[in-house]
C-alpha cells in the first residue's frame, strides 16, 4: 500500500510544498471551513428532530381525544424534554438521622396530647391520617378544640390559615405558609408554644410532664442517650423537636399512579389523564411552579388570592411572607404547595376559600387575582390568563388525581405513653 505525503499532493500542477505560503494556508483554511460547515449542517439537522415541550404540545393539538398511543408518545416525550426525575429519599440533617428509635418516639409524641398546655391537642388534631395529614377545614382549630377533621370546627380557637398537610414536608426548604421556618425541627417547635395552637406556656412544665412518664424516659434514652442512666436527662426541648421531625421525614408520598407511569407502566394513567399531563406541562403552565417530582418550586409567590369567592371580593388581608420580612413588595406571598395527594386535602390556599379542584383551576384559568379584577400589589408574573377550554380543565383535574397516594397513611396508635387518648381513638 502506498502512503501519500504532502509533497505528492498537487494542485494545478504544483506540489503542496512548492505552493506559495499564502496559497497553501488559504487552501488549508478552505478545507477546514468545509469540514466545520459540514458538521454544523449535520448538527443542525440532528437538532431539528429533537423534540421540545412546545413542539410536543403543538403536536398534541392535532390529535383526536381517544388516540391513546399518540397521547402516550406525547407524554413520554414531555417527561424526557422536561427531564422529569423519580422521587428520591429526602436529605436528613447530620444531627438528626432518622434512626428507627427516633422515628418511633416522634410518632408517639405526634399523637400524644400531653405536649399541649391543657392536654387536649396533639399534632394529629390538625394533621390527621384520615384527612391526608391535614384537617379538611378551610381554617384549622387550635387549643380547646375537640375531635379531628371537620367535626372539630367550632369547638375551639379558629386559626387564621388553612392547615397544610405534613406529607412530603421533608422536601420543603420552607415551612409554614409564610416560610418563617427553614427546618422540620423548627416547624415542630413553633406550634407547641403558639398561644392559639397548642398553648404550652412553659418549657419546664413540658419537660416535667414527659420526664414523669417511665415509657418516655426509656424512649428518649434509646433514641438520644449514650450510656444513659435513665433519669430522663435526654428529655430536652431540642430532642423533642428532633423526634417529631424524624417521624415527619418518613411521611412521604412516593407511590402514586403518576410515579408508576414515570417508572414505565403505561397502564397507570387513563387517556384523560395523559391529556391532562399535556395541559399541565403545556398551556396550563402548571409545571412552571409545580415542578416534578415534588410538584412545588420551593419559593414564595403571590397569586392574588381574594378574601372569598364572591364576585368583586377584595384581596385577602393576610400579609404572608411580607410580615416575615416586613416588606410591602412581599405582601400576600405564600409558599408554593406541593400537589401530591391534592385531591384529598381540600380546601385549598392559605385561607381555604377554594373548596374543590374545579374552583382552583378556574381561578388560575382566569389569571389569578388580577385576572378577576382584584388589586394585587405583587402578583407573580407567571400567573396569567390560560384560556383553557372545558375539556382541558377536566383533563387537568383528572391528571391531578393521579398524584393521590396509593399507600396507607400512618395508623393512629392504640395508646400513647402518657395514658391520654390519641385523637381518633
Buried (B, 14 or more C-beta within 10 A) or exposed (E): EEEEEEEEEEEEEEEBEEBEEEEBEEEEEEEEEEEEEEEEEEEEEEEEEEBEBEEBBEBBEEBEEEBBEBBBBBBBBBBEBBEBEEBEEBEBBEEBEBBEBBBBBBBBBBBBBBBBBEBBBBBBBBBBBBBBBBBBBBBBBBBBBBBBBEBBBEEBBBBEBBBBBBBBBBBBEBBBBBBBBEBBBBBBBBBBBBEBBBBBEEEEEBBEBBBEBEBBBBBBBBBBBEEBEEEBBBBBBEBBBBBBBBBBBBBBBBEBBBBBBBEEEEEBBBBBBBBBBBBBBBBBBBBEBBBBBBBBBBBBBBBBBBBEEEEEBEBBEBBBBBBBBEEEEBBBBBBBBBBBBBBBBBBBBBBBBBEEBEBBBBBBBBBBBBBBBBEBBBBBEEBBEBEBEEEBBBBBBBBBBBBBBBEEBBEBBEBBBBEBBBBBE
